[in-house]
Amino acid sequence: MNKEKNVKKAFLWNMIGSTCYSGSSFLYLLVVTRICGAQLAGFFSLSYATAQLLLQVGRYGVRTYQATDLNRKYSFSEYKLSRVITCSLMMLFGIIYSAYSFTGEYIIISTFVIMMKMIDAVEDVFHGNLQQNYHVEQMGKALAIRNVYSAVFFTGILLVTKNLYLTCVATAVTSLILCLGVNSWFARKYGDAAGSAANCESTASNIHPDNRKSSRQPATAAQNSKKLSHVLELLKICTPMFIGTFLSLLLYNVPKYAMANVMTDEYQTYYSILFMPSFVITLMCEFVFKPTITTIAELWWENNLKRFVMYVLRIIAIILVCCAGIVVGGHLIGRTLLEIIYGVDLSPYKMQFIVLLTGGGIGAEVYMIYNILIAIRWGKCMLPVYSITAIITIAAARAMVNQWGIMGASLNYLLSCSILFVLFASILVYVILKKKRELKKEN
C-alpha cells in the first residue's frame, strides 16, 4: 500500500470530523444555556466535565498505541474486547458517581450525559483500526456522520420538549445505535475486518471442500483464553497512559471542582463558556497531528531521526502559529462573540478569557508531545509527570479560587498546562538525544 496516498483527503476529512466533534461539545452547552437557563446549564456543564473525565476510563489510553501498532501485536478483535471491558467500567463508575452525587432526574441526566461520552470511546477503537490501515479520511467521515447526527438530534429534541432529561436519554440511545452501525460498516470496508474477510476467502478457496466446514468452527476455549490473556496484557501495557490521560483531564477540571465548593452554579456556566474555546483548541490541534501519528512512529522505528525531528518541529510550529492567531482573535472579538452566542454578560472576564486561551494553546502542545511519547513507546513517563503536576495544582486550586474567583481558576489551568509542557518537552528532548547517541554508536 502506498502510505502517502490520499494525504490531502486524510487531512481534509480529519479536519471535518474533528470540527464536528469539537463543535458538538460547543453546541450542547450553547443550546442548554439558551433553552434551560444558566443554572441548569451549570449542572449540565459539570456533568459534561465529569463525563469527559470518565471518557478516559473508556478509552484507557489505547488509541495512540493501537494506531501505532505497526506490527499488529494485537488483533482488532482484541482491541474491541478491551473496549467492551473499559466502556463497561466507565458506565459503572458513572452510575455510581451520579447516584452518589445527585437526586431525582439529575441522576438520569448525569448518567446519560456520561453515556453520550462513552459513545466517543466506542467509536474510537474503530477509528484506531482505520488509522492503522491508513484510512484517516474514512475515520473523519465516520466521526462527522455520528457527531452531526448527535448534535442536531440533541438540539431538535430539546427545542421541542424543553426537557433535558428526555433529550439526554434519547440522544444517548439513538447515537449509540448509529455509532455501531456506521463504524461497523467502515470497519468491514476499510479496516482489518476487510483484510480478514479477503484473507479468509483466499484461504477457503485452497481448502478441500470436505474440510471447509471445520474452518468455520467457533473458537475453542483455549483460543478464547489466549485472546483474553492478550486483552489483559494490552490493558496492562496501556495502564500508565490511562492514568496519565485521566489525571490530565482531572487537572483541567480541578478549577471547576474547586469552584463548585465555593461558588454558585452560575459561575460554573461563565467559566465553562470562557473555557470552551481553550478546550476546542486542543481538539482542533488534531487537525494537524492525528493524521501524522502513524508516520511519526514509522520514522522513529526506522531510525530516520533527522526526518522525525523535522516532522515534530514542523507540527509544533504549525500548532504554535494557529494558537497565537486564536489568542489574538479571542482578545479582539472572541469574548464578544461568546456573549452574542450564549446570551450572557462576560465583560468582567476579559483577562480571564486571555489566560484560558493561552493555557489552551500550551495544552495543545502538551497533547501533541504526549501522543508522540506514546507512539515511540515512552508511556512509562506519564504517571510521574501527571502525579507531580497534580500534587502542585490540586493543592493550590482551592486557595487560588478563594483568592481570585474565576481568575484563580483560570490561572490554575494555565499553571497545570505550563508544568506539563515543561516536563514533557524535557523528556522528549532527552529521548531524542539518547536515540541520537545510540545511533552514533551503532555506526
Residue pairs with C-beta under 8 A, 6 or more apart in sequence:
1 134
3 134
3 295
3 298
5 134
6 137
7 291
9 137
10 136
10 137
10 140
10 291
11 136
11 287
11 291
12 137
12 140
13 136
13 137
13 138
13 139
13 140
13 141
13 144
14 136
14 137
14 139
14 140
14 286
14 287
14 290
14 291
15 140
15 287
16 140
16 141
16 144
17 139
17 140
17 141
17 142
17 143
17 144
17 147
18 140
18 143
18 283
18 284
18 286
18 287
18 290
19 284
19 287
20 143
20 144
20 147
20 148
20 151
21 120
21 143
21 147
21 283
22 279
22 280
22 283
22 284
23 147
23 151
24 147
24 148
24 150
24 151
25 48
25 276
25 279
25 280
25 283
26 276
26 280
27 151
27 154
27 155
28 44
28 48
28 151
28 154
29 41
29 44
29 45
29 48
29 272
29 273
29 276
29 342
30 341
30 342
31 154
31 155
31 158
31 159
32 40
32 41
32 44
32 158
32 164
33 41
33 269
33 273
33 342
33 343
33 344
34 342
34 343
35 158
35 159
35 162
36 44
36 158
36 162
36 164
38 265
38 266
38 269
38 344
39 265
39 266
39 269
40 164
41 269
41 272
42 264
42 265
42 266
42 267
42 268
42 269
42 272
43 106
43 109
43 265
43 268
44 109
44 113
44 164
45 256
45 268
45 269
45 272
46 256
46 260
46 265
46 268
47 109
47 110
47 113
47 114
48 113
48 117
49 253
49 256
49 272
50 94
50 97
50 110
50 114
50 253
51 94
51 113
51 114
51 116
51 117
52 117
52 249
52 253
53 246
53 249
53 250
53 253
54 90
54 93
54 94
54 97
54 114
54 117
54 118
55 90
55 117
55 118
55 120
55 121
55 249
56 242
56 245
56 246
56 248
56 249
57 86
57 89
57 90
57 93
57 242
57 246
58 83
58 86
58 87
58 89
58 90
58 117
58 118
58 120
58 121
58 122
58 124
59 86
59 120
59 121
59 124
59 242
59 245
60 82
60 83
60 86
60 235
60 238
60 239
60 241
60 242
61 238
61 239
61 240
61 241
61 242
61 243
61 244
61 245
61 374
61 379
61 382
62 79
62 82
62 83
62 86
62 125
62 128
62 234
62 235
62 238
62 241
62 242
63 124
63 125
63 127
63 128
64 241
64 293
64 371
64 374
64 375
65 234
65 237
65 238
65 241
65 374
65 379
66 74
66 79
66 125
66 128
66 129
66 131
66 132
67 128
67 131
67 132
67 293
67 294
67 297
67 375
68 293
68 294
68 296
68 297
68 374
68 375
69 132
70 132
70 294
70 297
70 298
70 301
72 132
74 230
74 231
74 234
75 192
75 230
76 129
76 187
76 191
76 192
76 193
76 196
77 227
78 227
78 230
78 231
78 234
79 125
79 128
79 129
79 234
80 125
81 227
81 228
81 231
82 125
82 231
82 234
82 235
83 121
83 122
83 124
83 125
85 231
85 235
86 121
86 235
87 118
87 121
87 122
90 114
90 118
90 121
91 114
91 115
91 118
94 110
94 111
94 114
94 115
94 118
95 111
97 110
97 114
98 106
98 107
98 108
98 110
98 111
98 114
99 107
101 110
102 109
102 110
105 165
108 165
108 168
108 169
109 164
109 165
109 168
112 168
112 169
112 171
112 172
113 168
113 172
115 172
115 176
116 150
116 168
116 171
116 172
116 175
118 176
119 146
119 150
119 172
119 175
119 176
119 179
122 176
122 179
122 180
122 183
123 142
123 143
123 146
123 179
123 183
126 139
126 142
126 183
126 184
126 186
126 187
126 191
127 139
127 142
127 143
127 183
129 187
129 191
129 192
130 136
130 138
130 139
130 142
130 186
130 187
130 190
130 191
131 139
131 290
131 293
131 294
132 191
132 192
132 294
133 190
133 191
133 192
133 195
134 294
135 186
135 190
135 191
136 290
136 291
138 186
138 189
138 190
139 186
141 186
142 182
142 183
142 186
145 178
145 182
146 175
146 178
146 179
146 182
146 183
149 174
149 175
149 178
150 171
150 175
153 170
153 171
153 174
153 175
154 167
154 171
157 166
157 167
157 170
157 171
158 164
158 167
161 167
187 193
187 194
188 194
188 197
203 215
204 212
204 215
207 215
219 227
237 379
238 379
240 379
240 380
240 382
240 383
241 374
241 379
241 382
243 382
243 383
243 386
244 370
244 379
244 382
244 383
244 385
244 386
245 382
247 386
247 387
247 389
247 390
248 366
248 370
248 386
248 420
250 390
251 386
251 389
251 390
251 393
251 394
251 416
251 420
252 279
252 363
252 413
252 416
254 393
254 394
254 397
254 412
254 416
255 271
255 397
255 401
255 408
255 409
255 410
255 412
255 413
256 268
256 271
256 272
256 409
257 397
258 397
258 398
258 400
258 401
258 408
258 409
258 412
259 267
259 268
259 271
259 401
259 406
259 409
260 268
261 398
262 398
262 401
262 402
263 401
263 405
267 405
267 406
269 344
270 344
270 346
270 349
270 406
271 406
271 409
271 410
273 338
273 342
273 344
273 346
274 335
274 338
274 346
274 349
274 352
274 353
274 356
274 406
274 410
275 356
275 413
276 338
277 326
277 330
277 334
277 338
277 356
277 357
277 360
278 356
278 357
278 359
278 360
278 363
278 413
279 360
280 360
281 323
281 326
281 357
281 360
281 361
281 363
281 364
282 360
282 363
282 364
282 367
284 322
284 364
285 319
285 322
285 323
285 364
285 365
285 367
285 368
288 315
288 318
288 319
288 322
289 315
289 319
289 367
289 368
289 371
292 311
292 315
293 371
293 372
293 375
295 311
296 308
296 311
296 312
296 372
296 375
296 376
297 375
297 376
299 305
299 307
299 308
299 311
300 308
300 375
300 376
300 435
301 376
303 435
303 439
305 432
305 435
305 436
305 439
308 432
309 432
312 372
312 428
315 368
316 365
316 368
319 361
319 364
319 365
319 368
320 361
320 365
323 360
323 361
323 364
323 365
324 361
326 334
326 357
326 360
326 361
327 354
327 357
327 358
327 361
330 353
330 354
330 357
331 353
331 354
331 357
334 353
334 357
335 346
335 347
335 349
335 350
335 353
338 346
339 345
339 346
339 347
346 353
349 406
351 407
352 406
352 407
352 409
352 410
355 407
355 410
355 411
355 413
355 414
356 410
356 413
356 414
358 414
359 410
359 413
359 414
359 416
359 417
359 418
360 417
362 414
362 417
362 418
362 421
363 417
363 420
365 421
365 425
366 417
366 420
366 421
366 424
369 421
369 424
369 425
369 428
370 382
370 424
372 428
373 379
373 381
373 382
373 424
373 427
373 428
373 431
374 382
376 431
378 427
378 431
381 424
381 427
385 420
385 423
385 424
385 427
386 420
388 419
388 423
389 416
389 419
389 420
389 423
392 415
392 416
392 419
393 412
393 415
393 416
393 419
396 412
396 415
397 409
397 412
399 408
400 408
400 409
400 411
400 412
401 408
401 409
401 412
402 408
404 411
